[in-house]
Amino acid sequence: IVFGENHIDVAASVHNAGQTYHQTGEYVKAMELYQEFLSTARTTLGYEHRDVAIMLKCIAQIHHEKKEYEKAMELYTEALRIGRITLGDEHPEVASTLNKIGNLYCERGNYGAALKVYQEGLKVEQSVLARGHPNIIVTLTNIAQLHWHKSD
């Protein structure tokens, strides 16, 4: 079976290639591929789909790593909105996005806002994941690091 260039399976391969470029720090190429996937996902799946939210989070992560904080926050917030609509408030992907937002707040020194979203994400994780799950440990570590940074 041959898929057209706008088929979601082709887009998934584009996303995977984008992740490889992202992991190697080739942000320009990663961003091109992420944007291509996002366009295809929006066309084939709609603007409020889980895959769109995940891709927005990937793009936000690049902006975050490049210290383009306002753009990163805009995209994380949109990913969170879509995630809540498509997955509900009590989903690990929503908690993951909250953690990313907390990381951004923490990096910018807004520890109160970071703590609030970390705690919100932790509450979700503790309600849907097994005790000791790696995501819970990551969130608890982020909260501990936040307190350490506040004491500087």
N, C-alpha and C positions, 0 to 999 in steps of 0.2 A: 504494500500500500504506500502510495506517495502522498505526502501531506503538502499542502500549500504553505507559503511562507507565513501566513497569518494563523496557522493551526497552533493550538495551545501546546501541543507536544513539541513542535519546533521551537516555540517560545521558551519552553522549559529547558531545552538544550542551550539556548542563548543565555538564559539565566545562569545555568551551571558554568558556562564559559565566563560570564561576568564575575561569578564568585571566585573563580581561579585568578582572574586579573586583580580583583579586589584584595585577595589574600597575599598577592605578591607586590601590592602597593602600586599597581598600575591603574591609578584612579580614573584617568581619562578614558581608557579602553573599557574599564569596568562600568563606568557611568554610561557610555554609549550603549553597551549591551543591556544594562539594567533599564535604560529608557526604552529600548526596543521591546524588551519583554513587557514593560509597563503599558506601552501603547497597544500591543497585541492583547494583553490581558483585559484592558479596558474595553477594547473593541469586541472581543469574543465573550467575555464574562460579565462585563458591566463595571461601573465605577465603584460599586460597593460589594466587592468580592474579597474573600480571604486572601487570595493570591495577590490582589492589588495592594492590600494592606502590608503583606510581607515584603513586597517589592519596594513600597514607599519606605519601609523601615531600613531596607538595604541601602537605598539611596541616601536616606538620612544619616546612616552610619558613615558613609563617605564624607558627607558635609561635616559631620561631627569630627571625624579624624583630621579633616583639613581646617578645623577650628572655625568653620562657617556656622556658628552657633544658631543664628536666627533661622537660617534655612533648615538646619537640622531639626530645630524645635518645631517648625511649621510642619515638616513632613512626619515627624514622630507623632505629633498631635493628630494629624489626619489619619495616620495608620491606626492609632488608638481608637479614634472615632469609628472607623470602618470595622475594626476588630470587635468592638463592643456591639455593633449592629449585627455583624455576621456570626459571631461566635458566642456572644453574651458576655456579661461582666465577669463571670466565674470561669475563665479559660486560661490555661497556661500561656498562650500566645499574648493575651491581654496583659498578663503579669510581666511577661518578657518585655513588652513595649514600655510598661511603667518603669521597669528597671533601667531601660535605656534612657528614658526621660530623667530619672533620678541621677544617672551618671552624668548627664549633661548639666543638670542643676549643680551637682557637686563640683564638677570641673570648673564651673563659673563662680563657685563660692557661695551659692545660694543654698546653704545647708538646711534651712528650715523647709524649703520647698522640696529639696531632695529627700529629706527624711519622710515627709508626708507621702510622697509617691512610692518610696521604697516600702513603707509600712502598708500602703494600699496593695501593692503587688505581693508582699509577703502574706497578707491576709488571704488573697486569692490562692496563692500557691499552697498554703497550709490547708485550705479547704478542698483542693482538688488533687494534690499530689501526695504521695506517700511520705511519711516522716523520714527525714534524712535524704530526700531527693536532692540531686545536685543543684537544681535551680533554687531550692530553698537555701542551701548552703551558700550559693553565690550571693543571694539577696542579703543574708545575714552578714556575710563578709563585707558587702558594700555598706551596710549600716555601721558595722564596726569601724571600717575605714573612714566613714564620714565623721564619726565621733573622734577618731584620731586626728583628722584634719582640723576639726573645730578646736582642738586643744592646742594647736600650734600658736 
